[in-house]
Amino acid sequence: GTDCVIPWYIMTSEHTKGKTEDFFRQHDYFGLKASDVIIFEQDMLPCFSFDGKIMLQSACRLARAPNGNGGLYQAMGTQGVVADMRRRGVTCMHVYCVDNILVRPADPVFLGFCHARNADCGAKVVKKAYPTEPVGVICRVDSHFEVVEYSEITLETAEKRRPNGQLAYNAGNICNHYFTVDFVAAIIDQHEDLLEHHVAKKKIPYVRPDGDVCTPTTPNGIKMEKYVFDVFKFSQRFAVLEVLREDEFSPLKNGPSAAKDSPQACCQALQNMHYRWVLAAGGKFRDGSGSVLPLIPPSQQPASECCEISPLVSYAGEGLGTVVGGKSFRMPLVVDVDFIDDSSTPQASGVSNGAGNGIGEPRAKMARTL
């Protein structure tokens, strides 16, 4: 193939743009050229109280919030993102939300799938875990496809099943999409004003008549948001690719103390996937006594017993056979570039984690832990 550069476009709000830019500069853009990381800002909209009044953030400033992930299209048009893509020769894009730790940026399988079907718009989906799972579903409405939110589906419809027992409406939307540049350009030029605003009830800090700022503990107002997937109905050639939830969807929605969708749950999902990659490539895990660990990764394990594979080594589990095949490991295991370099030398055998385990295992260099 031909060498190319995949530019990375990151949409932020006015509250996060500066911090995001500083973060990338501090980390030298993670080895990318600064010119290939384009950070742009979405618009903001006023917040409203439940009785329809505009809220104040301070005595002289409106309370405002980002206009939703569907603000992408307006921002791409007004800030020259589409023009930059055309200048670079980009013809299609992979759009995803930041809160999914298992997302595969610029997934060649997904991009190739959509391209092979000449799609102008596409989406990845996962099977709904249960009828009332709070995710929207992608389905055909009249002559076009769209996402129907879980709050808009009756219980009877949500529980409807096919003859094979599967849910009739089970294509769970995970905000993981494909668009051609031409499709997005048409949305900006012809349809952006037609995208509806959705009501989101949120906890919005506000100033009281006495001048004190109040931070509510329950939703007290409304943010108006557009959704990135509301453009599906304008697609002429829509494609859907179902993927495995455990491989591609672990969202971060809650704080550390939450029972699910927490930072700890996301880290665990990533480690479990890497654990499976090692097993699929012919590697094994052993405990301190040398016994082989189960093929199914534990649902919870401490960070000190993590399994992580650097994306510089493998993007989606490929190419690991020559690295871990036929070998046994004790956790923590971090497979990075240094690990590969060490594994190619005689000193790399007979110890694990730099301390040795007495069962003739290769050393697993600990680069970092999650």
Buried (B, 14 or more C-beta within 10 A) or exposed (E): EEEEEEBBBBBBBEEBBEEBBEEBEEEEBEEBEEEEBBBBBBBBBBBBBEEEEEBBBEEEEEBBBBBBBBBBBBBBBEBEBBEBBEEBEBEBBBBBBEEBBBBBEBBEEBBEBBBEBEBBBBBBBBBBEEBEBEBBBBBEEEEEBBBBEBEEBEEEBBBBEEEEEEBEBBBBBBBBBBBBBEBBBBBBEEBBEEBEBBEBEBEBBBBEEEEEEEEEEEEBBBBBBBBBBBBBBBBEEBBBBEBEBBBBBBBBEEEEEEEEBBBBBBBBBBBBBBBBBBBBBBBBBBEEEEEEBEEEBEEEBEEEBBBBBBEEBBBBBEEBEEBBEEBBBBBBBBBBEEBBEBBEEEEBEBBBBEEEBEBEBBBBBBBEBB
